[in-house]
Amino acid sequence: MKIISFFYLMFFIFFYLPVKSDDIFDKGRDVFLNVAVCSSCHMLAEAKSEGQIGPNLNEIQPDKMRVINVVTNGIGVMPSYEGQLTQAEIEAVAHYVSISSNK
């Protein structure tokens, strides 16, 4: 009887308790799509963006620190977003891109 009760408890936990979303991921997605509009230049499958100016983020799969560095300082034709985005927005978009591009 205890095993059955345990099974029902586990079932309830996994399927009925609300899942907390990743707030930083959501904020980063908003920065990518609406604030910095990275989607106009970069392709990223999760964002359904098809920009052709910058690198395809799904192909290069940058880690979080690389995105922070590039967004903060700029590189090539990409301008620096330091002063345009807050540090929290830069970290959020880096979190979003690094996770999304590695799926």
N, CA, C and O atoms as a GROMACS GRO file, in nm:
protein
  412
    1MET      N    1   0.082  -0.120   0.000
    1MET     CA    2   0.000   0.000   0.000
    1MET      C    3   0.086   0.126   0.000
    1MET      O    4   0.053   0.224  -0.066
    2LYS      N    5   0.198   0.122   0.075
    2LYS     CA    6   0.286   0.238   0.081
    2LYS      C    7   0.349   0.266  -0.055
    2LYS      O    8   0.370   0.382  -0.091
    3ILE      N    9   0.380   0.162  -0.129
    3ILE     CA   10   0.441   0.179  -0.261
    3ILE      C   11   0.343   0.248  -0.355
    3ILE      O   12   0.382   0.338  -0.431
    4ILE      N   13   0.219   0.209  -0.352
    4ILE     CA   14   0.117   0.271  -0.438
    4ILE      C   15   0.098   0.418  -0.400
    4ILE      O   16   0.089   0.504  -0.487
    5SER      N   17   0.092   0.446  -0.270
    5SER     CA   18   0.080   0.586  -0.225
    5SER      C   19   0.198   0.668  -0.270
    5SER      O   20   0.183   0.783  -0.312
    6PHE      N   21   0.317   0.610  -0.260
    6PHE     CA   22   0.439   0.680  -0.304
    6PHE      C   23   0.432   0.708  -0.455
    6PHE      O   24   0.468   0.817  -0.500
    7PHE      N   25   0.386   0.609  -0.531
    7PHE     CA   26   0.373   0.626  -0.676
    7PHE      C   27   0.279   0.742  -0.709
    7PHE      O   28   0.310   0.825  -0.794
    8TYR      N   29   0.165   0.747  -0.642
    8TYR     CA   30   0.069   0.855  -0.668
    8TYR      C   31   0.126   0.991  -0.628
    8TYR      O   32   0.102   1.091  -0.695
    9LEU      N   33   0.200   0.994  -0.518
    9LEU     CA   34   0.264   1.118  -0.476
    9LEU      C   35   0.364   1.165  -0.581
    9LEU      O   36   0.366   1.283  -0.616
   10MET      N   37   0.448   1.076  -0.630
   10MET     CA   38   0.547   1.111  -0.733
   10MET      C   39   0.477   1.156  -0.862
   10MET      O   40   0.519   1.253  -0.925
   11PHE      N   41   0.372   1.086  -0.899
   11PHE     CA   42   0.295   1.123  -1.018
   11PHE      C   43   0.241   1.264  -1.004
   11PHE      O   44   0.251   1.344  -1.097
   12PHE      N   45   0.185   1.296  -0.888
   12PHE     CA   46   0.130   1.428  -0.863
   12PHE      C   47   0.239   1.535  -0.870
   12PHE      O   48   0.220   1.640  -0.931
   13ILE      N   49   0.353   1.509  -0.808
   13ILE     CA   50   0.463   1.606  -0.806
   13ILE      C   51   0.511   1.636  -0.948
   13ILE      O   52   0.531   1.752  -0.983
   14PHE      N   53   0.530   1.532  -1.028
   14PHE     CA   54   0.586   1.552  -1.161
   14PHE      C   55   0.487   1.607  -1.263
   14PHE      O   56   0.528   1.675  -1.358
   15PHE      N   57   0.360   1.581  -1.247
   15PHE     CA   58   0.265   1.619  -1.352
   15PHE      C   59   0.165   1.727  -1.314
   15PHE      O   60   0.102   1.785  -1.402
   16TYR      N   61   0.149   1.757  -1.186
   16TYR     CA   62   0.046   1.853  -1.148
   16TYR      C   63   0.097   1.978  -1.078
   16TYR      O   64   0.027   2.079  -1.075
   17LEU      N   65   0.215   1.973  -1.023
   17LEU     CA   66   0.267   2.094  -0.960
   17LEU      C   67   0.314   2.190  -1.068
   17LEU      O   68   0.374   2.146  -1.166
   18PRO      N   69   0.288   2.318  -1.053
   18PRO     CA   70   0.329   2.412  -1.156
   18PRO      C   71   0.482   2.418  -1.167
   18PRO      O   72   0.554   2.410  -1.068
   19VAL      N   73   0.527   2.433  -1.289
   19VAL     CA   74   0.670   2.444  -1.316
   19VAL      C   75   0.706   2.590  -1.318
   19VAL      O   76   0.643   2.670  -1.387
   20LYS      N   77   0.808   2.626  -1.244
   20LYS     CA   78   0.852   2.765  -1.241
   20LYS      C   79   0.938   2.790  -1.365
   20LYS      O   80   1.030   2.715  -1.394
   21SER      N   81   0.906   2.895  -1.436
   21SER     CA   82   0.982   2.928  -1.555
   21SER      C   83   1.113   2.994  -1.515
   21SER      O   84   1.130   3.040  -1.402
   22ASP      N   85   1.203   2.999  -1.609
   22ASP     CA   86   1.332   3.063  -1.590
   22ASP      C   87   1.315   3.211  -1.624
   22ASP      O   88   1.313   3.248  -1.742
   23ASP      N   89   1.303   3.295  -1.523
   23ASP     CA   90   1.278   3.438  -1.545
   23ASP      C   91   1.389   3.506  -1.623
   23ASP      O   92   1.363   3.595  -1.704
   24ILE      N   93   1.513   3.466  -1.599
   24ILE     CA   94   1.626   3.528  -1.671
   24ILE      C   95   1.620   3.489  -1.818
   24ILE      O   96   1.647   3.572  -1.905
   25PHE      N   97   1.585   3.364  -1.847
   25PHE     CA   98   1.569   3.318  -1.984
   25PHE      C   99   1.461   3.401  -2.055
   25PHE      O  100   1.480   3.447  -2.167
   26ASP      N  101   1.348   3.419  -1.988
   26ASP     CA  102   1.237   3.496  -2.045
   26ASP      C  103   1.276   3.642  -2.069
   26ASP      O  104   1.242   3.700  -2.172
   27LYS      N  105   1.348   3.700  -1.974
   27LYS     CA  106   1.394   3.838  -1.991
   27LYS      C  107   1.493   3.846  -2.107
   27LYS      O  108   1.488   3.940  -2.187
   28GLY      N  109   1.583   3.749  -2.118
   28GLY     CA  110   1.679   3.746  -2.228
   28GLY      C  111   1.612   3.733  -2.363
   28GLY      O  112   1.655   3.794  -2.461
   29ARG      N  113   1.507   3.653  -2.368
   29ARG     CA  114   1.432   3.637  -2.494
   29ARG      C  115   1.369   3.770  -2.534
   29ARG      O  116   1.368   3.808  -2.651
   30ASP      N  117   1.315   3.841  -2.434
   30ASP     CA  118   1.256   3.972  -2.462
   30ASP      C  119   1.362   4.070  -2.512
   30ASP      O  120   1.337   4.145  -2.606
   31VAL      N  121   1.479   4.070  -2.452
   31VAL     CA  122   1.588   4.158  -2.498
   31VAL      C  123   1.626   4.121  -2.640
   31VAL      O  124   1.641   4.209  -2.726
   32PHE      N  125   1.642   3.992  -2.667
   32PHE     CA  126   1.680   3.945  -2.800
   32PHE      C  127   1.580   3.986  -2.907
   32PHE      O  128   1.618   4.030  -3.016
   33LEU      N  129   1.451   3.972  -2.876
   33LEU     CA  130   1.347   3.999  -2.976
   33LEU      C  131   1.298   4.143  -2.979
   33LEU      O  132   1.266   4.194  -3.087
   34ASN      N  133   1.291   4.210  -2.864
   34ASN     CA  134   1.221   4.338  -2.859
   34ASN      C  135   1.304   4.459  -2.815
   34ASN      O  136   1.276   4.571  -2.857
   35VAL      N  137   1.403   4.438  -2.732
   35VAL     CA  138   1.478   4.552  -2.678
   35VAL      C  139   1.598   4.583  -2.767
   35VAL      O  140   1.607   4.692  -2.824
   36ALA      N  141   1.690   4.488  -2.780
   36ALA     CA  142   1.807   4.509  -2.864
   36ALA      C  143   1.781   4.465  -3.008
   36ALA      O  144   1.857   4.499  -3.098
   37VAL      N  145   1.675   4.391  -3.028
   37VAL     CA  146   1.631   4.339  -3.158
   37VAL      C  147   1.746   4.266  -3.229
   37VAL      O  148   1.773   4.288  -3.347
   38CYS      N  149   1.811   4.178  -3.154
   38CYS     CA  150   1.920   4.095  -3.208
   38CYS      C  151   1.870   4.009  -3.324
   38CYS      O  152   1.946   3.972  -3.414
   39SER      N  153   1.742   3.978  -3.321
   39SER     CA  154   1.680   3.893  -3.423
   39SER      C  155   1.686   3.953  -3.562
   39SER      O  156   1.670   3.880  -3.661
   40SER      N  157   1.706   4.083  -3.573
   40SER     CA  158   1.713   4.144  -3.706
   40SER      C  159   1.844   4.108  -3.778
   40SER      O  160   1.851   4.116  -3.901
   41CYS      N  161   1.945   4.069  -3.703
   41CYS     CA  162   2.075   4.035  -3.763
   41CYS      C  163   2.113   3.888  -3.746
   41CYS      O  164   2.186   3.833  -3.828
   42HIS      N  165   2.064   3.824  -3.641
   42HIS     CA  166   2.109   3.689  -3.608
   42HIS      C  167   1.999   3.585  -3.626
   42HIS      O  168   1.882   3.610  -3.597
   43MET      N  169   2.040   3.469  -3.674
   43MET     CA  170   1.950   3.356  -3.683
   43MET      C  171   1.960   3.278  -3.551
   43MET      O  172   2.069   3.246  -3.504
   44LEU      N  173   1.844   3.247  -3.494
   44LEU     CA  174   1.835   3.166  -3.373
   44LEU      C  175   1.702   3.092  -3.380
   44LEU      O  176   1.596   3.154  -3.377
   45ALA      N  177   1.709   2.961  -3.388
   45ALA     CA  178   1.589   2.879  -3.408
   45ALA      C  179   1.484   2.901  -3.299
   45ALA      O  180   1.366   2.915  -3.330
   46GLU      N  181   1.525   2.905  -3.172
   46GLU     CA  182   1.429   2.919  -3.063
   46GLU      C  183   1.350   3.048  -3.075
   46GLU      O  184   1.232   3.052  -3.040
   47ALA      N  185   1.413   3.153  -3.124
   47ALA     CA  186   1.348   3.283  -3.140
   47ALA      C  187   1.275   3.295  -3.273
   47ALA      O  188   1.207   3.394  -3.299
   48LYS      N  189   1.290   3.193  -3.357
   48LYS     CA  190   1.232   3.196  -3.493
   48LYS      C  191   1.282   3.318  -3.571
   48LYS      O  192   1.209   3.376  -3.652
   49SER      N  193   1.408   3.356  -3.546
   49SER     CA  194   1.466   3.469  -3.616
   49SER      C  195   1.551   3.419  -3.732
   49SER      O  196   1.612   3.313  -3.725
   50GLU      N  197   1.553   3.497  -3.838
   50GLU     CA  198   1.621   3.455  -3.959
   50GLU      C  199   1.716   3.561  -4.012
   50GLU      O  200   1.738   3.569  -4.133
   51GLY      N  201   1.774   3.641  -3.923
   51GLY     CA  202   1.868   3.744  -3.965
   51GLY      C  203   1.988   3.684  -4.036
   51GLY      O  204   2.035   3.577  -3.999
   52GLN      N  205   2.037   3.755  -4.137
   52GLN     CA  206   2.148   3.704  -4.218
   52GLN      C  207   2.273   3.792  -4.210
   52GLN      O  208   2.373   3.761  -4.276
   53ILE      N  209   2.271   3.899  -4.132
   53ILE     CA  210   2.386   3.989  -4.124
   53ILE      C  211   2.492   3.933  -4.029
   53ILE      O  212   2.610   3.926  -4.064
   54GLY      N  213   2.450   3.894  -3.909
   54GLY     CA  214   2.542   3.840  -3.809
   54GLY      C  215   2.549   3.689  -3.821
   54GLY      O  216   2.477   3.628  -3.899
   55PRO      N  217   2.638   3.629  -3.741
   55PRO     CA  218   2.651   3.483  -3.747
   55PRO      C  219   2.524   3.412  -3.700
   55PRO      O  220   2.446   3.463  -3.620
   56ASN      N  221   2.507   3.292  -3.754
   56ASN     CA  222   2.399   3.204  -3.713
   56ASN      C  223   2.435   3.151  -3.574
   56ASN      O  224   2.532   3.077  -3.560
   57LEU      N  225   2.359   3.190  -3.473
   57LEU     CA  226   2.392   3.154  -3.335
   57LEU      C  227   2.375   3.005  -3.308
   57LEU      O  228   2.440   2.951  -3.219
   58ASN      N  229   2.289   2.938  -3.384
   58ASN     CA  230   2.275   2.794  -3.369
   58ASN      C  231   2.401   2.721  -3.416
   58ASN      O  232   2.433   2.613  -3.365
   59GLU      N  233   2.470   2.777  -3.512
   59GLU     CA  234   2.592   2.714  -3.563
   59GLU      C  235   2.712   2.739  -3.472
   59GLU      O  236   2.790   2.647  -3.446
   60ILE      N  237   2.728   2.862  -3.424
   60ILE     CA  238   2.847   2.890  -3.344
   60ILE      C  239   2.830   2.854  -3.197
   60ILE      O  240   2.929   2.839  -3.126
   61GLN      N  241   2.707   2.841  -3.149
   61GLN     CA  242   2.674   2.801  -3.012
   61GLN      C  243   2.763   2.868  -2.908
   61GLN      O  244   2.838   2.800  -2.837
   62PRO      N  245   2.756   3.000  -2.898
   62PRO     CA  246   2.845   3.070  -2.805
   62PRO      C  247   2.808   3.044  -2.659
   62PRO      O  248   2.691   3.027  -2.625
   63ASP      N  249   2.911   3.040  -2.574
   63ASP     CA  250   2.882   3.026  -2.431
   63ASP      C  251   2.846   3.163  -2.375
   63ASP      O  252   2.861   3.265  -2.442
   64LYS      N  253   2.798   3.164  -2.252
   64LYS     CA  254   2.746   3.286  -2.190
   64LYS      C  255   2.852   3.397  -2.184
   64LYS      O  256   2.821   3.512  -2.213
   65MET      N  257   2.974   3.364  -2.147
   65MET     CA  258   3.078   3.466  -2.134
   65MET      C  259   3.113   3.528  -2.269
   65MET      O  260   3.141   3.648  -2.277
   66ARG      N  261   3.111   3.449  -2.374
   66ARG     CA  262   3.139   3.502  -2.508
   66ARG      C  263   3.031   3.602  -2.550
   66ARG      O  264   3.062   3.707  -2.605
   67VAL      N  265   2.906   3.569  -2.522
   67VAL     CA  266   2.796   3.660  -2.558
   67VAL      C  267   2.806   3.788  -2.477
   67VAL      O  268   2.789   3.897  -2.531
   68ILE      N  269   2.834   3.777  -2.348
   68ILE     CA  270   2.850   3.897  -2.264
   68ILE      C  271   2.959   3.986  -2.321
   68ILE      O  272   2.941   4.107  -2.332
   69ASN      N  273   3.072   3.928  -2.356
   69ASN     CA  274   3.184   4.005  -2.410
   69ASN      C  275   3.148   4.074  -2.541
   69ASN      O  276   3.176   4.193  -2.558
   70VAL      N  277   3.086   4.002  -2.633
   70VAL     CA  278   3.053   4.059  -2.764
   70VAL      C  279   2.944   4.165  -2.753
   70VAL      O  280   2.953   4.270  -2.817
   71VAL      N  281   2.841   4.139  -2.673
   71VAL     CA  282   2.733   4.237  -2.658
   71VAL      C  283   2.786   4.364  -2.589
   71VAL      O  284   2.748   4.475  -2.625
   72THR      N  285   2.871   4.346  -2.491
   72THR     CA  286   2.925   4.460  -2.417
   72THR      C  287   3.021   4.543  -2.502
   72THR      O  288   3.014   4.666  -2.502
   73ASN      N  289   3.112   4.477  -2.574
   73ASN     CA  290   3.219   4.546  -2.646
   73ASN      C  291   3.199   4.560  -2.796
   73ASN      O  292   3.267   4.642  -2.859
   74GLY      N  293   3.108   4.483  -2.853
   74GLY     CA  294   3.092   4.482  -2.998
   74GLY      C  295   3.203   4.399  -3.061
   74GLY      O  296   3.303   4.368  -2.998
   75ILE      N  297   3.182   4.363  -3.188
   75ILE     CA  298   3.283   4.290  -3.265
   75ILE      C  299   3.247   4.302  -3.412
   75ILE      O  300   3.130   4.290  -3.448
   76GLY      N  301   3.346   4.325  -3.496
   76GLY     CA  302   3.318   4.340  -3.640
   76GLY      C  303   3.219   4.452  -3.665
   76GLY      O  304   3.240   4.564  -3.619
   77VAL      N  305   3.112   4.422  -3.737
   77VAL     CA  306   3.010   4.523  -3.765
   77VAL      C  307   2.908   4.538  -3.653
   77VAL      O  308   2.824   4.628  -3.655
   78MET      N  309   2.915   4.448  -3.555
   78MET     CA  310   2.821   4.456  -3.443
   78MET      C  311   2.868   4.564  -3.344
   78MET      O  312   2.981   4.560  -3.297
   79PRO      N  313   2.780   4.659  -3.314
   79PRO     CA  314   2.818   4.765  -3.220
   79PRO      C  315   2.816   4.717  -3.075
   79PRO      O  316   2.758   4.612  -3.044
   80SER      N  317   2.878   4.793  -2.990
   80SER     CA  318   2.872   4.770  -2.846
   80SER      C  319   2.733   4.810  -2.796
   80SER      O  320   2.677   4.911  -2.839
   81TYR      N  321   2.680   4.731  -2.706
   81TYR     CA  322   2.551   4.766  -2.644
   81TYR      C  323   2.570   4.816  -2.502
   81TYR      O  324   2.473   4.837  -2.429
   82GLU      N  325   2.696   4.836  -2.461
   82GLU     CA  326   2.723   4.892  -2.330
   82GLU      C  327   2.668   5.034  -2.327
   82GLU      O  328   2.697   5.113  -2.417
   83GLY      N  329   2.592   5.065  -2.227
   83GLY     CA  330   2.528   5.196  -2.219
   83GLY      C  331   2.389   5.200  -2.280
   83GLY      O  332   2.308   5.286  -2.245
   84GLN      N  333   2.360   5.105  -2.370
   84GLN     CA  334   2.226   5.095  -2.427
   84GLN      C  335   2.143   4.991  -2.352
   84GLN      O  336   2.022   5.006  -2.335
   85LEU      N  337   2.211   4.885  -2.308
   85LEU     CA  338   2.148   4.781  -2.228
   85LEU      C  339   2.207   4.785  -2.088
   85LEU      O  340   2.324   4.819  -2.070
   86THR      N  341   2.127   4.752  -1.989
   86THR     CA  342   2.179   4.742  -1.854
   86THR      C  343   2.263   4.615  -1.843
   86THR      O  344   2.255   4.527  -1.929
   87GLN      N  345   2.343   4.606  -1.738
   87GLN     CA  346   2.422   4.485  -1.716
   87GLN      C  347   2.329   4.364  -1.698
   87GLN      O  348   2.361   4.255  -1.744
   88ALA      N  349   2.217   4.384  -1.634
   88ALA     CA  350   2.121   4.274  -1.615
   88ALA      C  351   2.063   4.228  -1.749
   88ALA      O  352   2.043   4.108  -1.770
   89GLU      N  353   2.036   4.322  -1.840
   89GLU     CA  354   1.985   4.286  -1.972
   89GLU      C  355   2.091   4.212  -2.053
   89GLU      O  356   2.060   4.115  -2.123
   90ILE      N  357   2.215   4.256  -2.044
   90ILE     CA  358   2.325   4.189  -2.116
   90ILE      C  359   2.340   4.046  -2.064
   90ILE      O  360   2.353   3.952  -2.143
   91GLU      N  361   2.339   4.029  -1.933
   91GLU     CA  362   2.351   3.895  -1.876
   91GLU      C  363   2.232   3.807  -1.911
   91GLU      O  364   2.247   3.688  -1.934
   92ALA      N  365   2.114   3.866  -1.915
   92ALA     CA  366   1.993   3.789  -1.950
   92ALA      C  367   1.997   3.744  -2.095
   92ALA      O  368   1.965   3.628  -2.124
   93VAL      N  369   2.034   3.832  -2.187
   93VAL     CA  370   2.039   3.792  -2.327
   93VAL      C  371   2.150   3.690  -2.350
   93VAL      O  372   2.136   3.601  -2.434
   94ALA      N  373   2.260   3.702  -2.277
   94ALA     CA  374   2.367   3.603  -2.287
   94ALA      C  375   2.320   3.467  -2.237
   94ALA      O  376   2.350   3.364  -2.298
   95HIS      N  377   2.247   3.467  -2.128
   95HIS     CA  378   2.190   3.342  -2.074
   95HIS      C  379   2.096   3.280  -2.176
   95HIS      O  380   2.103   3.160  -2.203
   96TYR      N  381   2.009   3.360  -2.232
   96TYR     CA  382   1.912   3.312  -2.331
   96TYR      C  383   1.981   3.254  -2.454
   96TYR      O  384   1.949   3.143  -2.496
   97VAL      N  385   2.075   3.328  -2.511
   97VAL     CA  386   2.143   3.284  -2.633
   97VAL      C  387   2.224   3.157  -2.607
   97VAL      O  388   2.221   3.064  -2.688
   98SER      N  389   2.297   3.154  -2.497
   98SER     CA  390   2.381   3.036  -2.471
   98SER      C  391   2.297   2.910  -2.451
   98SER      O  392   2.337   2.803  -2.496
   99ILE      N  393   2.184   2.921  -2.386
   99ILE     CA  394   2.098   2.804  -2.368
   99ILE      C  395   2.025   2.768  -2.498
   99ILE      O  396   2.021   2.652  -2.536
  100SER      N  397   1.968   2.869  -2.564
  100SER     CA  398   1.889   2.844  -2.686
  100SER      C  399   1.971   2.788  -2.799
  100SER      O  400   1.924   2.702  -2.873
  101SER      N  401   2.093   2.835  -2.815
  101SER     CA  402   2.175   2.792  -2.927
  101SER      C  403   2.233   2.653  -2.906
  101SER      O  404   2.279   2.590  -3.001
  102ASN      N  405   2.230   2.605  -2.785
  102ASN     CA  406   2.286   2.473  -2.755
  102ASN      C  407   2.180   2.365  -2.743
  102ASN      O  408   2.210   2.254  -2.699
  103LYS      N  409   2.057   2.395  -2.782
  103LYS     CA  410   1.949   2.295  -2.777
  103LYS      C  411   1.956   2.206  -2.898
  103LYS      O  412   1.874   2.116  -2.913
   0.00000   0.00000   0.00000
